[in-house]
Amino acid sequence: MASLIANLNKVFDSRIRLGIMSILSVNTDADFNEMKQMMELTDGNLASHLRALENEGYLRSMKRFIGRKPNTSYAITPAGRRAFQNHIDALERLTR
């Protein structure tokens, strides 16, 4: 059994991180408020998970202003896309 779970990425154990990566894997990017509303999270909860993924090098943030309001959006890095795909592949192998 250990070989079946060896390729699961511990970073994606959290359902919130799995949700963030899922949203960003099918979108070019998503802003903080969009993800917060989609997943019904608090600012602090979402921010801590985004920071953890960014520290792993799986996400990049882009800060800009829309009108006079600050806006932060996030996108998956190539390393993040590979890591997430490997995790999904490992989950699929596990369920077979």
C-alpha positions in Angstrom: 0.0 0.0 0.0 2.9 2.4 0.7 3.8 2.5 -3.0 0.2 3.4 -3.9 0.3 6.5 -1.7 3.9 7.4 -2.2 3.1 9.9 -4.9 0.4 11.8 -3.0 1.6 15.3 -2.2 1.1 16.2 1.4 0.7 19.9 0.5 -2.6 19.0 -1.2 -4.1 17.1 1.8 -6.1 20.1 2.8 -9.5 20.3 1.1 -9.0 24.1 0.8 -5.6 23.8 -1.0 -7.2 21.1 -3.2 -10.0 23.5 -4.0 -7.6 26.4 -4.7 -5.5 24.3 -7.1 -8.7 22.9 -8.8 -10.0 26.4 -9.4 -6.7 27.7 -10.7 -6.1 24.6 -12.9 -9.1 25.4 -15.0 -8.8 29.2 -15.0 -5.9 31.3 -16.2 -6.1 33.1 -12.8 -8.6 34.0 -10.1 -8.7 36.8 -7.7 -8.8 36.6 -3.9 -12.4 37.6 -3.6 -13.6 35.2 -6.3 -12.0 32.3 -4.5 -13.2 33.4 -1.1 -16.8 33.5 -2.4 -16.5 30.2 -4.3 -15.2 28.3 -1.3 -17.1 30.3 1.4 -14.0 31.0 3.4 -12.8 33.8 5.7 -10.1 36.2 4.5 -7.6 34.8 7.0 -8.3 31.1 6.2 -7.9 31.6 2.5 -4.8 33.8 2.8 -3.0 31.3 4.9 -3.5 28.5 2.4 -2.6 30.7 -0.5 0.6 31.7 1.3 1.5 28.1 1.9 1.0 27.2 -1.8 3.0 30.3 -2.8 5.8 29.4 -0.4 6.0 25.9 -2.1 6.4 27.7 -5.5 3.0 26.4 -6.7 1.3 29.8 -7.1 2.3 33.3 -8.0 0.4 36.4 -7.0 -0.2 39.5 -9.1 -1.1 42.7 -7.4 -2.8 45.5 -9.2 -5.4 48.3 -8.8 -8.8 48.2 -10.3 -9.9 51.8 -10.2 -8.7 52.8 -6.8 -9.1 49.4 -5.1 -6.2 47.0 -4.7 -6.7 43.5 -6.2 -4.6 40.4 -5.9 -5.0 37.5 -8.2 -3.3 34.1 -8.3 -2.2 31.7 -11.0 -0.5 28.3 -11.0 3.2 28.1 -11.8 4.5 25.4 -14.1 5.9 23.6 -11.0 2.5 23.8 -9.3 0.7 22.5 -12.4 3.1 19.5 -12.5 2.8 18.8 -8.8 -1.0 19.0 -8.8 -1.2 16.8 -11.9 1.1 14.2 -10.3 -1.1 14.3 -7.2 -4.3 13.8 -9.2 -2.7 11.0 -11.1 -1.7 9.3 -7.8 -5.3 9.7 -6.6 -6.6 8.0 -9.7 -4.1 5.1 -9.4 -5.2 4.7 -5.8 -8.9 4.4 -6.7 -8.4 1.8 -9.4 
